[in-house]
Amino acid sequence: MRLVHYAAGYRQRRHSHSHHGISFLIAGSLREQVRRREETAAPFSLVIKPAEVSHTDWVGPEGARLLQIKFDADNRLWHESGIDGHDNWRWMHNGPGLRQMVALLARLQSTSGAPTTSIEEAVIDLLAELTRTEEPGRDAAPAWLRPIKEQLDDAAEESLCVQRLAELAGVHAVSLSRAFRRHNGVSVAQYRKLARFRRAIAALTGSSHNLCEVAHACGYTDHSHFCRDLRTLAGVSPGAIRDLASRVSFVQEK
């Protein structure tokens, strides 16, 4: 397990690892490609990557800071959890494992030093949560769904309701709701909240703006609403998230 920092613009050419891994993006951004599939990760996204998966990475303009957890190829805990049941690489952007990852990060950064058993239990909790969560559908998503998702990613307000999104896509609201949940693993309403949360996390970990300014910029009506949302999703306050991100010591990758 290690905390690693990749410099802005860094590229890792196609490569693979002999170990299984879970990586949690704390700050910055990156793109990763496996075969013809490509994913763009924002703060608090995580990737599940079985051994020998060939991939390429591009680090964004802010750099990328990650918590990386490695499991030996024959690790019993990894295999018995069923996490690689489909033997596939996958990024998860919609909140699964978020509270468990934050708790693990806090234990790693404890000034008193968390005992090994405590850290191991946090990893077990993370595996249990990731295998409990229902995965999105693996069949091809309809072409109209991608721009809908992008609009939700960019919108700072809640004006884009399901009915309005359906009108923009030219489909029935029920069809949109069903397809969105199938291919994203959450409802439109949940995704809207998570998208706003991701924008807030990026602002918290990548700027020095005060919490009220971050809340307003990300579409929260007030500071207290902002704090409630982050406590619900991450289990800690905005201040605690910023503190965790600022205190971690990273290994610089070339």
N, C-alpha and C positions, 0 to 999 in steps of 0.2 A: 504494500500500500504506500503510495507516495503522492505528494502535492507537486505539480509540475507547471511551469510557465513556458509557453511558446511565444516567441517574439512576433510582432505584427508582420504580416506578409509571409511568414514562414510556410514552406511547402514540404510535405513529406511525400516523396514519390511512392509509387505502388509498392507495398510491403505487406507482410503478415507477421503474426506472433505465434510462438509455440505454446503460449498460455491463453486461457480464457480471461476475459476482463469485463469490468463495468467501469465506465468513466463518467464523471459528473462534472459538468461545466459550471464553474463558480462565477466566472466573469469573462467578458469578451465574447468572441464568436468564432465559429469555424464551419467549414463545409467538408463533408466526407462523402466519398463515392465508392460504392461496391458494385462491380459489374456496371450496369447502365443506370442504377439507382443512385440518386444523390440526395443528401439531407443537409439542411442548414440548421445549426444548433445555436440557441441563445442561452443566456444564463439560466441555470437550473434545469436544463435538458440533460438527459443521460442516455448513454448508449450501452447496449448489451452486445458483446462481441466474442463469439466462440473462437477457439484457437483455429489458426490457419485460414482465417478470412482475409483475402487479399483486398486492400483498400488504399485510397489516396486521400490526403488531408491538405486543406488550404486554410491557413489561419487568417482571420479578419483583421481590419485596420486597428482594432483595439488590443490585439494580441489575444491570448486565450490562457486561462488559468483553470486547471482541472485537478480533481481528486481522482486518482486511478487506483482501482482495486484489482489485483492480479490473483488468479487461481491456477495452480499447476494443471497440466492437461489431464491428469488422473485424479484431481481433487474430488474427494468423496462428497463433500458438502455441495459443490457445484452440480454434480451429476444427480445426486439424490433429490435436489430441489426441483428438478424438472425444468430449470430455466432455459436450457438449450434443447428442449424437446423437439423443436422444429429445425435445429441446427442452423439457425439463421441470425444474421446481424440485424439489429433494429434500434433506431433512435426512439426515445419516448419523450415527448414534449409537453404532455398534458397533465403532469402532476404525479403520476405513479412513483412511489418511493421518495417523494419530496421530503416529507417529515422525517423519514428514516435517514436520509442522506444528511439533512441538517443536524440531526442528533449525532450522527457519526462524526461529522465535521467538528461539532462542539466538543465531543469527547477527545478527539485527536488534539484539539487546541487547548484542552484544559491545563491551566497553569499548575495544578497539582499532579497532573499526569494520570490519565485514565489507565486502570489495570488492563492487562491483555484480555482477560475474560470479558470485561465490559465492552471492549472494542469488538471482540468476536461475536458477542450477543447482538451488537448493533448490526453487524454484517448479516447475521442470521435473520434478524427482523427485516432487513432490506430485501433479502432473497424471498422471504415469505410474502412480502407485499407485492413484489414484482411478479411472482407466479400466481398471486391471487387475482391480479387485474386482468380483465378481459382484453385481449388484443384486438386491434382494428381488423377489418376484413382484408384479406390478401388479394382479392380480385381487383381488377383495374377500376379506379374511380372514374365516374363520368367527367368529361372535359369541363363542364360548367362548374364543378365543385371547387377546383383549385382557385379561381379568382374570388369565389365566395370566402374561402379560407383566408386569402391574402387581405381582403377588405377587413375582415375581423381582426387580423393581426395588426393592421394599421390604424383602425378606428380608436379614437380616444374617448368616444362617448358611446352610449347604449342605444343610439337611434336606429341601428341596423337590426331591427327585430326580424324574426323568421319570415313573417309575411312580406316585409320589404325586401329581404334578400331573395325570396322566391320570385318576386316581381322582376327584380334585376336579372335573375338567371332564366326567367321564362319557364319556370316549372311550378308545379303545385307545392304549396307549403308543406304538406304532409310528406311528399316525395323528397323534398329537400331535407326535412328533419330526419327522415329515416336514413337517407344516404349519408348525411353528415355524421350521424352517430356511428353508422357501420364503418366508415372509412377513417374516422378520427377518434373513435373510442369514447367520446363524450357528446353531450347535447350541445346545440348552438349556444344556449345560455351559459353552460359550464365553460365552453371554450372561450366565450367572450370574457368571462371573468378571469380565466387563466391567461388569456392574451394580455389583458390589462396588468395582471400580476407580473408577467414576464417583462413587460415594459418597465414596471416599477423596480423590479430586481436589477435590470440593466442600469437604470438610473442610480440606484442605491450603491451598486458596486463599481460604477464607472464614472461617478461625478462627486463633487463636494457640495451639491445643492442641499439645503436643509430639507427635513422631512415634509414640511408643509408644501414647499415648492415642488418636490417630487410627486406628492399626492395630487396636486392640482394639475401638473403637466400630464399625468397619466390618466386623468379623467375621474378621479375620486371627488366626491362632493365635499368631503372634509377630511381632516387628519384622522379623526377617530374611526371613520369608515375604513380608511386605508389601514390603520393598525388592526382592526378586527379581521379584515380580509387576510392579511399576512399571518396573523396568529392562527386563523382557521386552516389555511393552506400549508404553512410551513412550521407551525407550532411555536414560533418565536416572534418577537416584535421587529419592526423595521430597523430600529436601532441595533438590535442584537445581530441581525443579518449583516448590516454594514460593519459592525465590530468584528464579526467572524471573518468576513472577507478581507478586512484590513490587517488582521493579526496573523493570518496564515503565512508560513514561510515556504516559499516555492523553490524547487530545483529548476534552474534555467536550462532549457534545452537549446542546443545550437540550431 
